[in-house]
Amino acid sequence: MSQPTSTGRRAAVAALLATLLAGCQAPGTKSGDPATHKPVPSTTTTPTPTTSPSPVTAANTVEVCQAVDRLIIAASRKISADSAAATERELTGEQITAQLRRTLAKLADQVRGEGRRAQDREIRTLVTSTADRIGRGSRAARPTAWLDDTFTGIPAVLMRDCRP
């Protein structure tokens, strides 16, 4: 890969990640270090899960969804930082791809762990399928293309569907 092409691709990945970071921000949270985000306190009571067919959401849905958002934001920031550092360290395309695959595989495992915590079956399915998609991205022949094609859509789906 030539230097101008790899630099252009890195810039495109960085721009993509900046867009993702803006889209992943959960309502009611502040930007900053994702490790310090805490769930926003609610002034309403939390619904209790029941066995009735009513659409009651499990108590930890908000917590799980916010944790997944934080994981995706943190991974996006790592990918962006790794991309910038790769230019300075003059990594090869293969090295960059391997680094991206490791980051995506770790993210998939972390998101899968959040899915196991979800008490709501629909949220568990949504989060687990998201982890599976990220896992497929970690094994993609061209993970940078997967970022553009698939990863960018994940935050929008989570914002729409991962909520009480």
Backbone as a printed PyTorch tensor [residue, N CA C, xyz], in Angstrom:
tensor([[[  0.8620,  -1.1730,   0.0000],
         [  0.0000,   0.0000,   0.0000],
         [  0.8990,   1.2230,   0.0000]],

        [[  0.6270,   2.1610,  -0.8500],
         [  1.4510,   3.3610,  -0.9260],
         [  1.1410,   4.2900,   0.2360]],

        [[  2.0760,   5.1240,   0.5750],
         [  1.9220,   6.0370,   1.7070],
         [  0.7260,   6.9710,   1.5440]],

        [[  0.5040,   7.6260,   0.3620],
         [ -0.6580,   8.5010,   0.2410],
         [ -1.9750,   7.7490,   0.3990]],

        [[ -2.0450,   6.5180,  -0.1220],
         [ -3.2740,   5.7500,   0.0000],
         [ -3.5430,   5.3860,   1.4490]],

        [[ -2.5160,   4.9060,   2.1710],
         [ -2.7200,   4.5130,   3.5560],
         [ -3.0250,   5.7260,   4.4290]],

        [[ -2.4130,   6.8460,   4.1630],
         [ -2.6920,   8.0590,   4.9280],
         [ -4.1250,   8.5160,   4.6650]],

        [[ -4.5550,   8.4510,   3.4180],
         [ -5.9290,   8.8270,   3.0870],
         [ -6.9350,   7.9020,   3.7430]],

        [[ -6.6300,   6.6070,   3.7580],
         [ -7.5270,   5.6370,   4.3940],
         [ -7.5950,   5.8960,   5.8930]],

        [[ -6.4490,   6.2060,   6.4930],
         [ -6.4410,   6.4880,   7.9350],
         [ -7.2560,   7.7450,   8.2400]],

        [[ -7.1270,   8.7370,   7.3880],
         [ -7.9120,   9.9610,   7.5980],
         [ -9.3990,   9.6680,   7.4650]],

        [[ -9.7540,   8.8120,   6.5060],
         [-11.1620,   8.4520,   6.3290],
         [-11.6780,   7.6940,   7.5430]],

        [[-10.8670,   6.7820,   8.0840],
         [-11.2630,   6.0400,   9.2810],
         [-11.4230,   6.9950,  10.4570]],

        [[-10.5130,   7.9400,  10.5940],
         [-10.6060,   8.9050,  11.6910],
         [-11.8780,   9.7460,  11.5730]],

        [[-12.2080,  10.1700,  10.3600],
         [-13.4330,  10.9570,  10.1570],
         [-14.6670,  10.1130,  10.4550]],

        [[-14.6320,   8.8580,  10.0190],
         [-15.7340,   7.9430,  10.2770],
         [-15.9370,   7.7680,  11.7770]],

        [[-14.8510,   7.5880,  12.4940],
         [-14.9570,   7.3830,  13.9310],
         [-15.4570,   8.6270,  14.6490]],

        [[-15.0750,   9.7860,  14.1790],
         [-15.5960,  11.0200,  14.7830],
         [-17.1070,  11.0800,  14.6220]],

        [[-17.5860,  10.6680,  13.4570],
         [-19.0330,  10.6280,  13.2080],
         [-19.6930,   9.6240,  14.1280]],

        [[-19.0840,   8.4580,  14.2820],
         [-19.6330,   7.4330,  15.1660],
         [-19.7110,   7.9230,  16.6000]],

        [[-18.6700,   8.5810,  17.0340],
         [-18.6590,   9.0740,  18.4030],
         [-19.8000,  10.0500,  18.6450]],

        [[-20.0770,  10.8600,  17.6800],
         [-21.1850,  11.8060,  17.8270],
         [-22.5160,  11.0740,  17.8540]],

        [[-22.6510,  10.0400,  17.0350],
         [-23.9020,   9.2930,  16.9530],
         [-24.1330,   8.3520,  18.1070]],

        [[-23.0740,   7.8920,  18.7690],
         [-23.2000,   6.9280,  19.8590],
         [-23.6070,   7.5750,  21.1700]],

        [[-23.4310,   8.8610,  21.2800],
         [-23.6740,   9.5240,  22.5530],
         [-25.1200,   9.3310,  22.9690]],

        [[-25.3300,   8.6750,  24.0770],
         [-26.6740,   8.4320,  24.5790],
         [-27.2660,   9.7260,  25.1000]],

        [[-28.5770,   9.9170,  24.9310],
         [-29.2040,  11.1140,  25.4640],
         [-28.9970,  11.1870,  26.9710]],

        [[-28.6650,  12.3400,  27.4640],
         [-28.4870,  12.5400,  28.8940],
         [-27.0880,  12.2280,  29.3890]],

        [[-26.1630,  11.9320,  28.4730],
         [-24.7940,  11.6800,  28.9030],
         [-23.9160,  12.7960,  28.3900]],

        [[-22.7780,  12.9540,  29.0320],
         [-21.8410,  13.9890,  28.6390],
         [-20.6820,  13.3370,  27.9220]],

        [[-20.0490,  14.0790,  27.0160],
         [-18.8730,  13.5380,  26.3520],
         [-17.7050,  13.5870,  27.3200]],

        [[-16.6570,  12.8470,  26.9940],
         [-15.4890,  12.7700,  27.8570],
         [-15.0100,  11.3450,  27.9110]],

        [[-14.3320,  10.9880,  28.9800],
         [-13.7930,   9.6550,  29.1340],
         [-14.9380,   8.6610,  29.3280]],

        [[-15.0990,   7.6760,  28.4040],
         [-16.2200,   6.7540,  28.5130],
         [-16.1540,   5.8930,  29.7660]],

        [[-15.0120,   5.7310,  30.3520],
         [-14.8990,   4.9030,  31.5440],
         [-15.5380,   5.5690,  32.7560]],

        [[-15.7460,   6.8760,  32.7110],
         [-16.3050,   7.5700,  33.8620],
         [-17.8030,   7.8140,  33.7520]],

        [[-18.4080,   7.4440,  32.6330],
         [-19.8480,   7.6540,  32.4810],
         [-20.6070,   6.7600,  33.4390]],

        [[-21.6150,   7.3130,  34.0330],
         [-22.4860,   6.5540,  34.9180],
         [-23.9100,   6.7340,  34.4040]],

        [[-24.7920,   5.7430,  34.6600],
         [-26.1740,   5.9100,  34.2240],
         [-26.7770,   7.1770,  34.8190]],

        [[-27.6020,   7.8200,  34.0380],
         [-28.2580,   9.0400,  34.4770],
         [-29.3510,   8.6710,  35.4760]],

        [[-29.3490,   9.2880,  36.6600],
         [-30.3850,   8.9630,  37.6290],
         [-31.7550,   9.3420,  37.0990]],

        [[-32.7210,   8.5440,  37.4420],
         [-34.0800,   8.7710,  36.9790],
         [-34.9400,   9.1940,  38.1580]],

        [[-35.8960,  10.0560,  37.8880],
         [-36.7940,  10.4890,  38.9460],
         [-38.0680,   9.6640,  38.9430]],

        [[-38.1910,   8.7580,  37.9800],
         [-39.3670,   7.9060,  37.9250],
         [-39.0070,   6.5280,  38.4490]],

        [[-40.0220,   5.7450,  38.7510],
         [-39.7610,   4.3980,  39.2310],
         [-39.4000,   3.5060,  38.0650]],

        [[-38.6260,   2.4960,  38.3530],
         [-38.2100,   1.5500,  37.3270],
         [-39.2500,   0.4430,  37.2370]],

        [[-39.7160,   0.1170,  36.0120],
         [-40.7010,  -0.9540,  35.8810],
         [-40.1130,  -2.2870,  36.3280]],

        [[-40.9550,  -3.1150,  36.8920],
         [-40.5410,  -4.4300,  37.3420],
         [-40.9660,  -5.4650,  36.3150]],

        [[-40.0610,  -6.3880,  35.9460],
         [-40.4430,  -7.3900,  34.9630],
         [-41.5410,  -8.2980,  35.5050]],

        [[-42.4460,  -8.6970,  34.6490],
         [-43.5230,  -9.6000,  35.0260],
         [-43.6080, -10.7100,  34.0020]],

        [[-44.4390, -11.6830,  34.2960],
         [-44.6470, -12.7630,  33.3410],
         [-45.8530, -12.4790,  32.4550]],

        [[-46.5180, -11.3720,  32.6680],
         [-47.6780, -11.0250,  31.8510],
         [-47.2230, -10.5800,  30.4690]],

        [[-48.1050, -10.6210,  29.4740],
         [-47.7180, -10.2390,  28.1240],
         [-47.5800,  -8.7350,  27.9160]],

        [[-47.7130,  -7.9380,  28.9690],
         [-47.5880,  -6.4910,  28.8050],
         [-46.1480,  -6.1240,  28.4620]],

        [[-45.9570,  -4.9850,  27.7650],
         [-44.6140,  -4.6010,  27.3260],
         [-43.7800,  -3.9490,  28.4290]],

        [[-43.5520,  -4.6510,  29.5310],
         [-42.7460,  -4.1410,  30.6300],
         [-41.2840,  -4.4670,  30.3270]],

        [[-40.4220,  -3.5010,  30.5310],
         [-39.0080,  -3.6790,  30.2520],
         [-38.2770,  -4.0670,  31.5230]],

        [[-37.2990,  -4.9360,  31.3770],
         [-36.5040,  -5.3770,  32.5220],
         [-35.7740,  -4.2020,  33.1540]],

        [[-35.5060,  -4.3420,  34.4220],
         [-34.9180,  -3.2600,  35.2100],
         [-33.5570,  -2.8000,  34.7060]],

        [[-32.7590,  -3.6640,  34.1140],
         [-31.4050,  -3.2570,  33.7570],
         [-31.2390,  -2.8980,  32.2790]],

        [[-32.3060,  -2.6980,  31.5630],
         [-32.2150,  -2.3750,  30.1380],
         [-31.4140,  -1.1000,  29.8970]],

        [[-31.7160,  -0.0490,  30.6160],
         [-31.0070,   1.2200,  30.4340],
         [-29.5270,   1.0350,  30.7470]],

        [[-29.2310,   0.3470,  31.8280],
         [-27.8410,   0.1180,  32.2310],
         [-27.0830,  -0.6660,  31.1490]],

        [[-27.6850,  -1.7240,  30.6300],
         [-27.0320,  -2.5420,  29.6040],
         [-26.8320,  -1.7240,  28.3300]],

        [[-27.8530,  -1.0160,  27.8950],
         [-27.7490,  -0.2290,  26.6660],
         [-26.6850,   0.8570,  26.7890]],

        [[-26.6380,   1.5280,  27.9250],
         [-25.6190,   2.5580,  28.1240],
         [-24.2210,   1.9460,  28.1800]],

        [[-24.0940,   0.7680,  28.7760],
         [-22.7920,   0.1030,  28.8300],
         [-22.3210,  -0.2580,  27.4230]],

        [[-23.2260,  -0.7450,  26.5820],
         [-22.8640,  -1.0730,  25.1970],
         [-22.4440,   0.1930,  24.4560]],

        [[-23.1760,   1.2820,  24.6510],
         [-22.7920,   2.5630,  24.0270],
         [-21.3820,   2.9620,  24.4530]],

        [[-21.1010,   2.8650,  25.7470],
         [-19.7680,   3.2440,  26.2420],
         [-18.6810,   2.3580,  25.6420]],

        [[-18.9630,   1.0730,  25.5120],
         [-17.9790,   0.1610,  24.9170],
         [-17.6970,   0.5260,  23.4640]],

        [[-18.7390,   0.8300,  22.7140],
         [-18.5670,   1.1830,  21.3000],
         [-17.8230,   2.5020,  21.1680]],

        [[-18.1310,   3.4590,  22.0160],
         [-17.4270,   4.7440,  21.9830],
         [-15.9500,   4.5400,  22.3230]],

        [[-15.6720,   3.7710,  23.3630],
         [-14.2820,   3.5250,  23.7550],
         [-13.5180,   2.8090,  22.6420]],

        [[-14.1290,   1.8140,  22.0160],
         [-13.4610,   1.0970,  20.9230],
         [-13.2460,   2.0200,  19.7270]],

        [[-14.2180,   2.8670,  19.4370],
         [-14.0810,   3.8140,  18.3300],
         [-12.9260,   4.7680,  18.5790]],

        [[-12.8100,   5.2290,  19.7990],
         [-11.6910,   6.1140,  20.1420],
         [-10.3570,   5.3840,  20.0260]],

        [[-10.3280,   4.1240,  20.4430],
         [ -9.0900,   3.3350,  20.3440],
         [ -8.7180,   3.1390,  18.8780]],

        [[ -9.6850,   2.8220,  18.0520],
         [ -9.4100,   2.6250,  16.6200],
         [ -8.8590,   3.9060,  16.0220]],

        [[ -9.4500,   5.0330,  16.3820],
         [ -8.9910,   6.3170,  15.8750],
         [ -7.5640,   6.6130,  16.3550]],

        [[ -7.3140,   6.3910,  17.6410],
         [ -5.9750,   6.6380,  18.1930],
         [ -4.9610,   5.6870,  17.5770]],

        [[ -5.3440,   4.4280,  17.4060],
         [ -4.4410,   3.4560,  16.7850],
         [ -4.1220,   3.8550,  15.3570]],

        [[ -5.1080,   4.3730,  14.6550],
         [ -4.9070,   4.7980,  13.2710],
         [ -3.9060,   5.9510,  13.2080]],

        [[ -4.0590,   6.9060,  14.1030],
         [ -3.1280,   8.0360,  14.1290],
         [ -1.7230,   7.5700,  14.5090]],

        [[ -1.6390,   6.6750,  15.4810],
         [ -0.3310,   6.1670,  15.9160],
         [  0.3200,   5.3150,  14.8340]],

        [[ -0.4880,   4.6370,  14.0280],
         [  0.0560,   3.7860,  12.9630],
         [  0.8400,   4.6210,  11.9570]],

        [[  0.3910,   5.8300,  11.7110],
         [  1.1030,   6.7140,  10.7950],
         [  2.4690,   7.0710,  11.3630]],

        [[  2.5090,   7.3980,  12.6250],
         [  3.7730,   7.7560,  13.2660],
         [  4.7280,   6.5690,  13.3380]],

        [[  4.1720,   5.3840,  13.5820],
         [  5.0100,   4.1890,  13.7170],
         [  5.2670,   3.5120,  12.3790]],

        [[  4.6620,   4.0450,  11.3200],
         [  4.8230,   3.5200,   9.9650],
         [  4.5010,   2.0320,   9.8830]],

        [[  3.3360,   1.6600,  10.4170],
         [  2.8970,   0.2730,  10.3590],
         [  2.4870,  -0.1000,   8.9440]],

        [[  2.6290,  -1.3740,   8.6310],
         [  2.1830,  -1.8570,   7.3270],
         [  0.6740,  -2.0480,   7.3500]],

        [[  0.0980,  -2.2090,   6.1810],
         [ -1.3330,  -2.4620,   6.0870],
         [ -1.7430,  -3.7110,   6.8450]],

        [[ -0.9160,  -4.7310,   6.7850],
         [ -1.2080,  -5.9760,   7.5000],
         [ -1.1980,  -5.7620,   9.0170]],

        [[ -0.2720,  -4.9700,   9.4930],
         [ -0.2050,  -4.6940,  10.9280],
         [ -1.4220,  -3.8930,  11.3870]],

        [[ -1.8210,  -2.9260,  10.5890],
         [ -3.0030,  -2.1210,  10.9200],
         [ -4.2470,  -3.0080,  10.9340]],

        [[ -4.3590,  -3.8760,   9.9420],
         [ -5.5070,  -4.7850,   9.8660],
         [ -5.5440,  -5.7050,  11.0820]],

        [[ -4.4050,  -6.2600,  11.4590],
         [ -4.3480,  -7.1500,  12.6230],
         [ -4.7480,  -6.4110,  13.8970]],

        [[ -4.2850,  -5.1790,  14.0340],
         [ -4.6170,  -4.3680,  15.2110],
         [ -6.1230,  -4.0940,  15.2460]],

        [[ -6.6980,  -3.7400,  14.1110],
         [ -8.1310,  -3.4700,  14.0290],
         [ -8.9300,  -4.7260,  14.3490]],

        [[ -8.5030,  -5.8540,  13.8330],
         [ -9.2020,  -7.1160,  14.1160],
         [ -9.1970,  -7.4230,  15.6110]],

        [[ -8.0630,  -7.2100,  16.2660],
         [ -7.9850,  -7.4620,  17.7150],
         [ -8.9430,  -6.5420,  18.4770]],

        [[ -8.9780,  -5.2820,  18.0950],
         [ -9.8590,  -4.3290,  18.7740],
         [-11.3230,  -4.7220,  18.5840]],

        [[-11.6840,  -5.0870,  17.3680],
         [-13.0650,  -5.4910,  17.0950],
         [-13.4310,  -6.7900,  17.8120]],

        [[-12.5050,  -7.7470,  17.8560],
         [-12.7680,  -9.0110,  18.5490],
         [-12.9830,  -8.7640,  20.0440]],

        [[-12.1590,  -7.9050,  20.6230],
         [-12.3150,  -7.5720,  22.0460],
         [-13.6550,  -6.8750,  22.2860]],

        [[-14.0110,  -5.9420,  21.3990],
         [-15.2900,  -5.2490,  21.5240],
         [-16.4420,  -6.2490,  21.4300]],

        [[-16.3690,  -7.1730,  20.4930],
         [-17.4390,  -8.1800,  20.3440],
         [-17.5930,  -8.9750,  21.6400]],

        [[-16.4890,  -9.3820,  22.2470],
         [-16.5470, -10.1350,  23.5020],
         [-17.1690,  -9.3010,  24.6220]],

        [[-16.7800,  -8.0310,  24.6990],
         [-17.3240,  -7.1590,  25.7450],
         [-18.8200,  -6.9290,  25.5530]],

        [[-19.2350,  -6.6850,  24.3120],
         [-20.6600,  -6.4540,  24.0290],
         [-21.4490,  -7.7390,  24.3140]],

        [[-20.8910,  -8.8790,  23.9470],
         [-21.5390, -10.1610,  24.2280],
         [-21.7420, -10.3370,  25.7360]],

        [[-20.7640,  -9.9260,  26.5200],
         [-20.8920,  -9.9910,  27.9770],
         [-22.0410,  -9.1330,  28.4830]],

        [[-22.2080,  -7.9590,  27.8940],
         [-23.3380,  -7.1070,  28.2770],
         [-24.6560,  -7.7640,  27.8830]],

        [[-24.6630,  -8.4320,  26.7440],
         [-25.8690,  -9.1400,  26.3090],
         [-26.2820, -10.2100,  27.3070]],

        [[-25.3150, -10.9050,  27.8640],
         [-25.6300, -11.9460,  28.8600],
         [-26.2360, -11.3420,  30.1250]],

        [[-25.8890, -10.0980,  30.4290],
         [-26.4340,  -9.4340,  31.6220],
         [-27.8630,  -8.9500,  31.4330]],

        [[-28.2750,  -8.7540,  30.1900],
         [-29.5960,  -8.1800,  29.9200],
         [-30.6980,  -9.1010,  30.4260]],

        [[-31.6000,  -8.5300,  31.1790],
         [-32.7160,  -9.2970,  31.7140],
         [-33.8740,  -9.3750,  30.7250]],

        [[-33.9860,  -8.4000,  29.8650],
         [-35.0320,  -8.3730,  28.8450],
         [-34.5770,  -9.2240,  27.6530]],

        [[-35.3940, -10.1880,  27.2780],
         [-35.0340, -11.1160,  26.2030],
         [-34.7820, -10.4030,  24.8800]],

        [[-35.5930,  -9.4080,  24.5370],
         [-35.4050,  -8.6830,  23.2770],
         [-34.1060,  -7.8860,  23.2780]],

        [[-33.7980,  -7.2710,  24.3990],
         [-32.5500,  -6.5050,  24.5110],
         [-31.3610,  -7.4660,  24.4610]],

        [[-31.4720,  -8.6000,  25.1470],
         [-30.4010,  -9.6070,  25.1010],
         [-30.1540, -10.0510,  23.6580]],

        [[-31.2290, -10.2970,  22.9090],
         [-31.0970, -10.7090,  21.5070],
         [-30.4610,  -9.5990,  20.6720]],

        [[-30.9060,  -8.3630,  20.8620],
         [-30.3540,  -7.2270,  20.1240],
         [-28.8630,  -7.0650,  20.4010]],

        [[-28.4800,  -7.0820,  21.6610],
         [-27.0810,  -6.8660,  22.0320],
         [-26.2170,  -8.0400,  21.5660]],

        [[-26.7140,  -9.2490,  21.7070],
         [-25.9640, -10.4210,  21.2540],
         [-25.7880, -10.4130,  19.7440]],

        [[-26.8350, -10.0480,  19.0090],
         [-26.7000,  -9.9900,  17.5440],
         [-25.7410,  -8.8680,  17.1430]],

        [[-25.7140,  -7.7880,  17.9060],
         [-24.7470,  -6.7120,  17.6520],
         [-23.3290,  -7.2330,  17.8670]],

        [[-23.1310,  -7.9790,  18.9410],
         [-21.8120,  -8.5690,  19.2070],
         [-21.4050,  -9.5200,  18.0790]],

        [[-22.3560, -10.2880,  17.5860],
         [-22.0680, -11.2090,  16.4780],
         [-21.6500, -10.4430,  15.2250]],

        [[-22.3350,  -9.3220,  14.9500],
         [-21.9740,  -8.4960,  13.7850],
         [-20.5580,  -7.9420,  13.9410]],

        [[-20.2370,  -7.4760,  15.1300],
         [-18.8980,  -6.9360,  15.3790],
         [-17.8690,  -8.0590,  15.2560]],

        [[-18.2060,  -9.2380,  15.7520],
         [-17.3160, -10.3810,  15.6300],
         [-17.0380, -10.7280,  14.1710]],

        [[-18.0850, -10.6640,  13.3340],
         [-17.8810, -10.9090,  11.8960],
         [-16.9670,  -9.8410,  11.3060]],

        [[-17.0710,  -8.6120,  11.7930],
         [-16.1840,  -7.5450,  11.3290],
         [-14.7360,  -7.8190,  11.6920]],

        [[-14.5230,  -8.4470,  12.8480],
         [-13.1470,  -8.7580,  13.2590],
         [-12.5350,  -9.8410,  12.3870]],

        [[-13.3790, -10.6060,  11.7130],
         [-12.8850, -11.6780,  10.8320],
         [-12.9990, -11.3220,   9.3520]],

        [[-13.4720, -10.1100,   9.0650],
         [-13.6630,  -9.6960,   7.6710],
         [-12.3280,  -9.6450,   6.9340]],

        [[-12.3790,  -9.9310,   5.6440],
         [-11.1680,  -9.8550,   4.8200],
         [-10.6130,  -8.4350,   4.8180]],

        [[-11.5300,  -7.4610,   4.8110],
         [-11.1310,  -6.0440,   4.8220],
         [-11.8790,  -5.3380,   5.9560]],

        [[-11.3690,  -5.4040,   7.1830],
         [-12.1000,  -4.8180,   8.3080],
         [-12.2970,  -3.3030,   8.1970]],

        [[-11.4150,  -2.6070,   7.4930],
         [-11.6310,  -1.1640,   7.3300],
         [-12.8500,  -0.9120,   6.4530]],

        [[-13.0560,  -1.7350,   5.4410],
         [-14.2560,  -1.6060,   4.6120],
         [-15.4900,  -1.9760,   5.4380]],

        [[-15.3620,  -2.9820,   6.2980],
         [-16.4730,  -3.3670,   7.1640],
         [-16.8560,  -2.2090,   8.0820]],

        [[-15.8580,  -1.4620,   8.5700],
         [-16.1590,  -0.2910,   9.4050],
         [-17.0740,   0.6700,   8.6610]],

        [[-16.7370,   0.9580,   7.4020],
         [-17.5370,   1.8840,   6.5910],
         [-18.9160,   1.3240,   6.2840]],

        [[-18.9710,   0.0410,   5.9460],
         [-20.2240,  -0.5590,   5.4830],
         [-21.1780,  -0.9410,   6.6060]],

        [[-20.6620,  -1.4370,   7.7220],
         [-21.5170,  -2.0320,   8.7500],
         [-21.4270,  -1.3280,  10.0950]],

        [[-20.2090,  -1.0860,  10.5630],
         [-20.0250,  -0.5350,  11.9000],
         [-20.7270,   0.8100,  12.0540]],

        [[-20.7130,   1.5950,  11.0120],
         [-21.3260,   2.9220,  11.0970],
         [-22.8270,   2.8490,  11.3520]],

        [[-23.4730,   1.7550,  10.9770],
         [-24.9080,   1.6210,  11.1880],
         [-25.2800,   1.0900,  12.5540]],

        [[-24.3470,   0.4930,  13.2570],
         [-24.6470,  -0.1270,  14.5490],
         [-25.1340,   0.8920,  15.5860]],

        [[-24.4820,   2.0380,  15.7690],
         [-24.9800,   2.9910,  16.7730],
         [-26.4190,   3.4490,  16.5130]],

        [[-26.7780,   3.6470,  15.2590],
         [-28.1490,   4.0880,  14.9530],
         [-29.1600,   3.0190,  15.3490]],

        [[-28.8500,   1.7710,  15.0720],
         [-29.7470,   0.6720,  15.4390],
         [-29.8820,   0.5920,  16.9490]],

        [[-28.7610,   0.6940,  17.6530],
         [-28.8160,   0.6350,  19.1120],
         [-29.5870,   1.8150,  19.6960]],

        [[-29.3730,   3.0060,  19.1470],
         [-30.1050,   4.1750,  19.6530],
         [-31.6040,   4.0120,  19.4510]],

        [[-31.9850,   3.3790,  18.3450],
         [-33.4010,   3.1940,  18.0370],
         [-34.0150,   2.0470,  18.8460]],

        [[-33.2940,   0.9330,  18.9500],
         [-33.9010,  -0.2820,  19.4990],
         [-33.4840,  -0.6500,  20.9160]],

        [[-32.3600,  -0.1620,  21.3820],
         [-31.8800,  -0.5360,  22.7160],
         [-32.3280,   0.5170,  23.7150]],

        [[-33.5640,   0.3740,  24.1100],
         [-34.1350,   1.3270,  25.0610],
         [-35.3590,   0.7160,  25.6970]],

        [[-35.7360,   1.2260,  26.8440],
         [-36.9310,   0.6760,  27.5250],
         [-38.2000,   1.0090,  26.7820]]])
